[in-house]
Amino acid sequence: MKIKRQWLIFVMGLSLVVAIETIIAATLAPEPKIPPGYQPQEAETEKGLWLELSEYEVAIRQSALLVKNRAINDYVRKAACIVAGDYCNDIRVYVIRNPNFNASMTANGVMQVWTGLLVRVSSEDELAAVLGHELAHYTQLHTLARVRAIRKKMASASIIDLFIGLPLGQLSALSSLMSFSREQEEEADLLGVRFMAESGYDPSAAARVWEMIVAEEESAFAKSEEPGMFSKTHPGAADRIVTLKNFVDEFYSEVTPTPESRQRHVDILNQFYPMLMEDQLDTNRFGRTHHLLKTHREIGVETGLIDFFTGEMYRQRKAEGDLELAQKSYQLAVKSKNPIAEAYRNLGYIKLKQKQPAQAAEDFRRYLELKPNANDRAMIEFYLEE
């Protein structure tokens, strides 16, 4: 009996060692499957896919939703190139005006970054985390594998016909079609962290991105709304956060975030906030907008911008008491370090409704002083003449 018990202890100990080794092996980031400068193989599926994706890239370049501003493109492309390292010359980055949170990458190196992603990440490190994840999908040929799987289930000879047929504003349908398996997502998570660490970004930002997604979904302001598209196509957030944190703690614990990473991103938000938040407001998902405004205030976006778009949110929501809340927010916006001209204009309109023409005229005049070339100058002058 004693011998059997000792043997049982030995076997159990050996099993535990094997289990631990298996866990450690599973947490190691995989190696990229393709080298820099990769070209499609002779296989008909892959070469045909690349040709069709070239047509899709032409459609992107011609889209009215393509953001062409140099500053925002330079910011995103620089981050993508840094995290891509030796793969930098293989990718083309396109910033797409879409208020949803997403980025994607095709088998031929086309990376799309939606402006809704920029609104939600809080630093360049977090942006790089998403871009590194997409780069990992590219280097692991996940897109090609997904297309092959879909083609087995569909009669259509060309998957990309669906891509080109969709307006870029309806890319959520495309992203749903191209969602990856749980195993592919886990592989991209870990390899993406490795790309980040090797390029000098803070790898712990990968877990923070998921924490940000969870916080938005669980926010008291947002949870009454439909789940975000990214959450639908990227399940298992809680488990992924734990896996990423454990992986970083094991292999990259010495890396720390830098204030410059956050400030660079906040500078971009300050510069493009009107465009970004106008698109967010157009979604009519006011709970998410409220949550984002709160987050932006916490990371240091200019208070005048936050107050103005808080007023815009209340004005457009039109719930009971929202007009008064909008007025208070606009009043804060005009008292900020950099007064928002449009806040004076909107205060003028509110005071007209409140039968206060003299006060409205004062706000309208201040608006035109701050913005003499306003597109609606003729309309404002008409109100002033009345």
DASULHU-V895108 format. One record per backbone hydrogen bond with DSSP energy under -1.0 kcal/mol. NH is the residue of the N-H (numbers start at 0). CO is the residue of the C=O. E is the energy in kcal/mol with one decimal. If there is no record, write none. Layout:
NH&CO&E + NH&CO&E
This chain:
4&0&-2.5 + 5&1&-2.4 + 6&2&-2.5 + 7&3&-2.4 + 8&4&-2.4 + 9&5&-2.3 + 10&6&-2.7 + 11&7&-2.7 + 12&8&-2.5 + 13&9&-2.6 + 14&10&-2.6 + 15&11&-2.2 + 16&12&-2.2 + 17&13&-2.5 + 18&14&-2.6 + 19&15&-2.6 + 20&16&-2.7 + 21&17&-2.4 + 22&18&-2.3 + 23&19&-2.6 + 24&20&-2.5 + 25&21&-2.2 + 26&22&-1.3 + 32&138&-1.4 + 37&34&-1.1 + 46&42&-2.2 + 47&43&-2.3 + 48&44&-1.9 + 49&45&-2.2 + 50&46&-1.9 + 51&47&-2.2 + 52&48&-2.6 + 53&49&-1.5 + 54&50&-1.2 + 55&51&-1.8 + 56&52&-2.3 + 57&53&-1.6 + 58&54&-1.8 + 59&55&-1.9 + 60&56&-2.3 + 61&57&-1.4 + 62&59&-1.4 + 65&62&-1.1 + 66&94&-3.0 + 72&68&-1.7 + 73&69&-3.0 + 74&70&-2.1 + 75&71&-2.0 + 76&72&-3.0 + 77&73&-2.3 + 78&74&-1.8 + 79&75&-2.4 + 80&76&-2.6 + 81&77&-2.4 + 82&78&-2.3 + 83&79&-1.8 + 84&80&-1.5 + 86&83&-2.2 + 87&84&-1.8 + 89&86&-1.8 + 90&87&-1.2 + 91&108&-2.8 + 93&110&-2.8 + 95&112&-2.4 + 96&64&-3.3 + 97&95&-1.5 + 103&111&-2.2 + 105&109&-2.1 + 108&105&-1.6 + 110&91&-3.1 + 111&103&-2.6 + 112&93&-2.6 + 113&101&-2.2 + 114&95&-2.2 + 115&97&-2.4 + 116&113&-1.7 + 118&114&-1.5 + 120&116&-2.2 + 123&260&-1.7 + 126&122&-1.9 + 127&123&-2.7 + 128&124&-1.7 + 129&125&-1.6 + 130&126&-2.2 + 131&127&-3.0 + 132&128&-1.8 + 133&129&-2.0 + 134&130&-2.4 + 135&131&-2.0 + 136&132&-1.7 + 137&133&-1.8 + 138&134&-2.7 + 139&135&-1.6 + 140&137&-1.5 + 141&136&-2.1 + 144&140&-1.9 + 145&141&-2.4 + 146&142&-2.4 + 147&143&-2.2 + 148&144&-1.9 + 149&145&-2.4 + 150&146&-2.6 + 151&147&-1.2 + 152&149&-1.4 + 161&158&-1.4 + 163&159&-2.7 + 164&160&-1.9 + 165&161&-1.1 + 169&166&-2.5 + 170&167&-1.1 + 172&169&-1.4 + 174&170&-2.6 + 175&171&-2.1 + 176&172&-2.0 + 177&173&-2.1 + 178&175&-1.2 + 184&180&-2.4 + 185&181&-2.3 + 186&182&-2.2 + 187&183&-2.4 + 188&184&-2.4 + 189&185&-2.1 + 190&186&-2.5 + 191&187&-2.2 + 192&188&-1.7 + 193&189&-1.9 + 194&190&-2.5 + 195&191&-2.2 + 196&192&-2.7 + 197&193&-2.5 + 198&194&-1.2 + 199&196&-1.1 + 200&195&-2.2 + 204&201&-1.7 + 205&202&-1.6 + 207&203&-1.4 + 208&204&-1.9 + 209&205&-1.3 + 210&206&-2.3 + 211&207&-2.2 + 212&208&-2.0 + 213&209&-2.6 + 214&210&-2.4 + 215&211&-2.1 + 216&212&-2.2 + 217&213&-2.5 + 222&218&-2.7 + 224&221&-2.4 + 231&227&-1.6 + 232&228&-2.0 + 233&229&-1.3 + 239&235&-2.1 + 240&236&-2.3 + 241&237&-1.8 + 242&238&-2.5 + 243&239&-2.6 + 244&240&-2.5 + 245&241&-2.5 + 246&242&-2.3 + 247&243&-2.5 + 248&244&-2.6 + 249&245&-1.9 + 250&246&-2.0 + 251&247&-2.8 + 254&251&-1.5 + 262&258&-2.4 + 263&259&-2.5 + 264&260&-1.3 + 265&261&-2.6 + 266&262&-2.5 + 267&263&-1.4 + 268&264&-2.3 + 269&265&-2.9 + 270&266&-1.8 + 271&267&-2.0 + 275&271&-2.4 + 276&272&-3.0 + 277&273&-2.1 + 278&274&-1.8 + 279&275&-1.6 + 280&276&-2.6 + 281&277&-1.6 + 282&279&-1.3 + 283&280&-1.8 + 285&283&-1.0 + 288&284&-2.0 + 289&285&-2.6 + 290&286&-2.0 + 291&287&-2.7 + 292&288&-2.5 + 293&289&-2.0 + 294&290&-2.1 + 295&291&-2.9 + 296&292&-2.0 + 297&293&-1.6 + 298&294&-1.6 + 300&295&-2.3 + 305&301&-2.0 + 306&302&-3.0 + 307&303&-2.3 + 308&304&-2.4 + 309&305&-1.8 + 310&306&-2.1 + 311&307&-2.2 + 312&308&-2.1 + 313&309&-2.1 + 314&310&-2.7 + 315&311&-2.4 + 316&312&-2.0 + 317&313&-2.0 + 321&318&-2.2 + 324&320&-1.6 + 325&321&-2.8 + 326&322&-2.2 + 327&323&-2.1 + 328&324&-2.0 + 329&325&-2.6 + 330&326&-2.2 + 331&327&-1.6 + 332&328&-2.0 + 333&329&-1.9 + 339&332&-1.0 + 344&340&-1.5 + 345&341&-2.5 + 346&342&-2.1 + 347&343&-2.1 + 348&344&-1.9 + 349&345&-2.1 + 350&346&-2.4 + 351&347&-1.7 + 352&348&-1.9 + 353&349&-1.5 + 354&351&-1.6 + 355&350&-3.0 + 359&355&-2.3 + 360&356&-2.6 + 361&357&-1.7 + 362&358&-1.9 + 363&359&-2.6 + 364&360&-2.4 + 365&361&-1.9 + 366&362&-2.2 + 367&363&-2.1 + 368&364&-2.0 + 369&365&-2.0 + 370&366&-1.9 + 373&370&-1.6 + 376&373&-1.5 + 379&375&-2.2 + 380&376&-2.8 + 381&377&-1.7 + 382&378&-1.8 + 383&379&-2.1 + 384&380&-2.3 + 385&381&-1.7
